Amino acid sequence: MLEAIRQRRSVRHYKPDPVPTEALKEIAEAAFSAPSACNFRPWHLIFVTDGAKREALSRVHQWAGFCAEAPVVVVVCGDPAVSEHWWIEDCCAATENAMIQAAALGLGTCWIGIRGDQQRGFTCEETVRRILDIPEGIRVLCTFSLGYPADKGSNRGPGPMENVHYEHW
Ligand SMILES: Cc1cc2nc3c(=O)[nH]c(=O)nc-3n(C[C@H](O)[C@H](O)[C@H](O)COP(=O)(O)O)c2cc1C
């Protein structure tokens, strides 16, 4: 497991090779096996392979351009009507599970933040909702690109281990 976690790193350049349907199913199974508060499981996944839609998703903000190149864009949605308080945490856990499973299959991913704070002027969620006909009330946590890596990406390692505490701060 640690090997798959180590392998996962953000990939922003992809080969055009399609991702097998079986891999998409395993990624969905990994996502939907995540822990979920009260086991409410408020998540939905949309796999997008259509070129025009990926192109539109790549323009949702300035850090999403590689979605046009990745053969698949995965959209992670949550339903607050199912879990009003915990849908964000549940969908984050599902996203990470999906990305680790993708890494275990030799696939690259990169998380793209979408969830918006309308008051601060973020409208990405609305844009994604429009592109994919997502119903009103369903929230969009993030998208992530998916495909076979065209480069290795940079391995950042686990980060500062001095942030680990034992027994007390
Ligand atoms: C909530 C969140 C939002 C992110 N949004 C973007 C994004 O919009 N575009 C992007 O290229 N990377 C995005 N990333 C990826 C981070 O930049 C990346 O995980 C970080 O630089 C560490 O690199 P690593 O994933 O290779 O370990 C996001 C990651 C998280 C967790």
The ligand as an SDF file (V2000), in Angstrom:
LIG
                    3D

 31 33  0  0  0  0  0  0  0  0999 V2000
   -7.4780   20.5440   -2.7580 C   0  0  0  0  0  0  0  0  0  0  0  0
   -6.4400   20.4760   -3.8430 C   0  0  0  0  0  0  0  0  0  0  0  0
   -6.5750   21.2780   -4.9640 C   0  0  0  0  0  0  0  0  0  0  0  0
   -5.6420   21.1980   -5.9990 C   0  0  0  0  0  0  0  0  0  0  0  0
   -5.8470   21.9470   -7.1430 N   0  0  0  0  0  0  0  0  0  0  0  0
   -4.9750   21.8360   -8.1680 C   0  0  0  0  0  0  0  0  0  0  0  0
   -5.2360   22.4970   -9.3980 C   0  0  0  0  0  0  0  0  0  0  0  0
   -6.2640   23.1790   -9.5530 O   0  0  0  0  0  0  0  0  0  0  0  0
   -4.3420   22.3620  -10.4090 N   0  0  0  0  0  0  0  0  0  0  0  0
   -3.2030   21.6220  -10.2610 C   0  0  0  0  0  0  0  0  0  0  0  0
   -2.4140   21.5350  -11.2100 O   0  0  0  0  0  0  0  0  0  0  0  0
   -2.9210   20.9490   -9.0920 N   0  0  0  0  0  0  0  0  0  0  0  0
   -3.7970   21.0320   -8.0620 C   0  0  0  0  0  0  0  0  0  0  0  0
   -3.5740   20.3020   -6.9110 N   0  0  0  0  0  0  0  0  0  0  0  0
   -2.3910   19.4160   -6.8180 C   0  0  0  0  0  0  0  0  0  0  0  0
   -1.3060   19.9920   -5.8950 C   0  0  0  0  0  0  0  0  0  0  0  0
   -0.6960   21.0970   -6.5220 O   0  0  0  0  0  0  0  0  0  0  0  0
   -0.2880   18.8850   -5.5990 C   0  0  0  0  0  0  0  0  0  0  0  0
   -0.9450   17.8200   -4.9510 O   0  0  0  0  0  0  0  0  0  0  0  0
    0.8650   19.3770   -4.7290 C   0  0  0  0  0  0  0  0  0  0  0  0
    1.6520   20.3130   -5.4240 O   0  0  0  0  0  0  0  0  0  0  0  0
    1.7540   18.2310   -4.2430 C   0  0  0  0  0  0  0  0  0  0  0  0
    2.3040   17.5100   -5.3420 O   0  0  0  0  0  0  0  0  0  0  0  0
    2.0540   15.9360   -5.4980 P   0  0  0  0  0  0  0  0  0  0  0  0
    0.5550   15.7270   -5.6790 O   0  0  0  0  0  0  0  0  0  0  0  0
    2.8260   15.5510   -6.7150 O   0  0  0  0  0  0  0  0  0  0  0  0
    2.5200   15.2590   -4.2630 O   0  0  0  0  0  0  0  0  0  0  0  0
   -4.5120   20.3480   -5.8850 C   0  0  0  0  0  0  0  0  0  0  0  0
   -4.3910   19.5250   -4.7460 C   0  0  0  0  0  0  0  0  0  0  0  0
   -5.3490   19.5770   -3.7500 C   0  0  0  0  0  0  0  0  0  0  0  0
   -5.2180   18.6530   -2.5650 C   0  0  0  0  0  0  0  0  0  0  0  0
  1  2  1  0
  2  3  1  0
  2 30  2  0
  3  4  2  0
  4  5  1  0
  4 28  1  0
  5  6  2  0
  6  7  1  0
  6 13  1  0
  7  8  2  0
  7  9  1  0
  9 10  1  0
 10 11  2  0
 10 12  1  0
 12 13  2  0
 13 14  1  0
 14 15  1  0
 14 28  1  0
 15 16  1  0
 16 17  1  0
 16 18  1  0
 18 19  1  0
 18 20  1  0
 20 21  1  0
 20 22  1  0
 22 23  1  0
 23 24  1  0
 24 25  2  0
 24 26  1  0
 24 27  1  0
 28 29  2  0
 29 30  1  0
 30 31  1  0
M  END
$$$$
